[in-house]
Amino acid sequence: MNRAQKIAWSYLISISLGFLASVAFIIVLYPKLGMPGALRGFGCIGLGGLGALSHLVFKKEHTDVQFDERDRLFHQRAWFAGYCASYLFFVVIGMTTWFMHGPDGTISVNVLPLTIIGGMMALTLAHSVTILEQYGWTNRGEES
Amino acid sequence: MNAAQKRSWAIVIGMSLALVLCVLALIVHRLGAGSPKPLLALAAVAQGAGVVVCFRVKPDKGPVVSDERDKQIEKNAYLAGFGAVYLFVILASFAPIAIFGEKGSLPVTWCPGLLIGAGLCQAYAMSVATLVQYGRTGKGELT
């Protein structure tokens, strides 16, 4: 498994862990605090940030060719997929909010910055999945 | 000048003109120097004309219409567009906090407006990136 695959796996695991922990905390807190108090469980989404440590943990490979044209193509496609996923996320959230509150409704100013965090998570997830989909999910065929 | 450059010029000129007219309309509205509606209508016409010209540009002719370099330029332009969209969305999302305060609220119409703004931003940034990569003139590019 190469460095890009390891980093992609780290992001995938940490973001999934953060999301699952958030859902679990909301379920646990709901009987005690009700809504919207239980939503503070969403703080666990911060666990997803642990994935960024993978850039430090997995050192660059000491080989003659570290990054060739194929790798560049894979990364370019992965960024495209990531941007498209975050774009889709913004469109879905924006229109859902509009449909929920109606054309005359109002929303808190804090909603939009949270949307950006969601969009960035969508970008990271789609990027990681595309990297793994292209290189392969296992170490078969890729140098360690 | 190739077709991509012509399309980019149409979008850049149309949108720049529309932007200037919108700013003028805002100034007129602020100063109370008359109705800004004619200026806004002109802005809409400028924007629409840019889009119409963009769609009317004929595709390039020749044995090789698009090669690897063109594909790379197109990909880079898309990435530049995405980057511009992110910048716009981040600015438009945090600006209400600065304007209305932490406890403030904003009309929900801001959300679809944000998406429309993002689309315009994408088109503008893509066109500028295409022109920067090909060059702004026809030098070295097939007609």
Chai-1 contact restraints between the chains, C-beta under 6 A:
chainA,res_idxA,chainB,res_idxB,connection_type,confidence,min_distance_angstrom,max_distance_angstrom,comment,restraint_id
A,Y83,B,F82,contact,1.0,0.0,6.0,A-B,restraint_1
A,V91,B,L115,contact,1.0,0.0,6.0,A-B,restraint_2
A,G94,B,C111,contact,1.0,0.0,6.0,A-B,restraint_3
A,G94,B,L115,contact,1.0,0.0,6.0,A-B,restraint_4
A,T97,B,V108,contact,1.0,0.0,6.0,A-B,restraint_5
A,T97,B,C111,contact,1.0,0.0,6.0,A-B,restraint_6
A,W98,B,V108,contact,1.0,0.0,6.0,A-B,restraint_7
A,W98,B,C111,contact,1.0,0.0,6.0,A-B,restraint_8
A,W98,B,P112,contact,1.0,0.0,6.0,A-B,restraint_9
A,H101,B,V108,contact,1.0,0.0,6.0,A-B,restraint_10
A,G105,B,V108,contact,1.0,0.0,6.0,A-B,restraint_11
A,T106,B,S105,contact,1.0,0.0,6.0,A-B,restraint_12
A,T106,B,P107,contact,1.0,0.0,6.0,A-B,restraint_13
A,I107,B,V108,contact,1.0,0.0,6.0,A-B,restraint_14
A,S108,B,S105,contact,1.0,0.0,6.0,A-B,restraint_15
A,V109,B,P96,contact,1.0,0.0,6.0,A-B,restraint_16
A,V109,B,I97,contact,1.0,0.0,6.0,A-B,restraint_17
A,V109,B,F100,contact,1.0,0.0,6.0,A-B,restraint_18
A,V109,B,G104,contact,1.0,0.0,6.0,A-B,restraint_19
A,V109,B,L106,contact,1.0,0.0,6.0,A-B,restraint_20
A,L112,B,S93,contact,1.0,0.0,6.0,A-B,restraint_21
A,P113,B,S93,contact,1.0,0.0,6.0,A-B,restraint_22
A,I116,B,I90,contact,1.0,0.0,6.0,A-B,restraint_23
A,I116,B,S93,contact,1.0,0.0,6.0,A-B,restraint_24
